[in-house]
Amino acid sequence: MTNYFLSLPHDSAEEPTMEGMDPAELAEVIAAVEAFNTALHEAGAFVSAGGLQPPSTAITVDCSGDSPVLTPGPSIEAKEYLGGFWIIEAENDDVAIEWAKQVSRALRSRVEVRAFQEEPAS
């Protein structure tokens, strides 16, 4: 089994708000994501998941020089940013992609799938 990172990119660097969002549509999305999470748990594929605070809350830590440098904000300027994620366990890429299809439908959004690097054999 391999762990996969399913990430939810936001299509804009603008911080999202719930203002102007149709409450019925929001309720549908929330229910669909809850059903997806339940299915992951029932299948034994759930490892972890979470939403992320907006980029404005980030602190970039750089200890590559002589002294640590802490900079408020994200490490790079971007047109998009990561809004949330799931870490799942799947037998292979095809299975992970099937899970990603389900959550993409639930969220009505793109989802990126990436496998974790394999641990080197000891």
N, C-alpha and C positions, 0 to 999 in steps of 0.2 A: 504494500500500500504506500502511496505517496501523498504528502500534503500539498494542497493547492491553495493559492491565494486568489480569491475572486474579489476584484476591486470595482468600486462604483465611482467612475469619474463624473464630476460635475462639468457640464458643457461650458461653463463660464468661470472666470476668476472672481466674479461678483459673488458675495456671500448670499446664500439663499435665504428667503423668508417665506413664511406661510401666507403672507398678505396676498390677496387676490386669488389664492388657490381655492378651487371649488371644494367645499367641505365633503360632498358626496364622493368626489373623485379621490380625495385624500383618504377617506375611510376605506374605499375599495383597495387602494394601494397598501395601506397598513394591514388590512385583512389578508391580502395576497402574500405579503412578506411574512406575516405570522404563520400562514399555512406552509410556506416554503421552509421556515425555520423548524416547524413541527415535523415536516417530512424528513429534513436532514437528521434531526434527533432520532426519529423512529428508524431510520436506515443505518444509524450508527456512524454517519459521515460527518457530523458536526464536531468541530474542534473549538472554534472561537468565532466571534463576530462582534462588530461594533461600528457605531457611527463616530465620526471625527469632528471635533470642533473646527470652526473655519480657520483658514490660513492666518488670519490676523492674530490668532491666539498663539501661533507657533513661536518657539525660540530656537534659533539655530546655534548649536554648540560646535565650535571648531577648536580642537586641541592639536592641530597639526603643526603648530609653531611652538615657540618657547613658552608662551602663556596662553591659557584658554581665552577664547573670544566668544562672548555670548551676544547674539544679535537678535533683536525682536523681529519677528516675521518669518516667513518661509525662506528656505535656502535659495530658491530660484524664483524668478518672475515667470509666470505661466499664464496661458490662456484658459487653462483648466486646472482643477485640483482634485485630489482624492477626498471623497466625502464619506466613504464607509467601506467596510470589507467583511468578508467571511474567510475563514481558514477551514477547509474541509479535507477529509481524507477520502481518496478515491483510488480505485484499482489501476486506472490509467487515464490518459488524456481524454479519451472518448467519454468516459463516465463523468469526469469533471466538467466537460463541455455540456453534457446533458443537464447537470445541475445548474450551470451558468445560464442555459437557455430558460430554465424555469424561473430563476430569479430575475432575469432580464425582462421576461414577460410580466412578472409581478410588479417590478419597478417602472416598467414602461421606459426603460433606459438601457444604454450600453453597459456591459459588464466585461471586464478584462479577466482572462484566466491565465495564471502562471504557476508552474510547478516550483516547489522549493528545490534548491540544489540538494543533490544527494550527499549524504555524509560520507566522507572517505572511509574506505574499509580499514580496519585496524590491523 
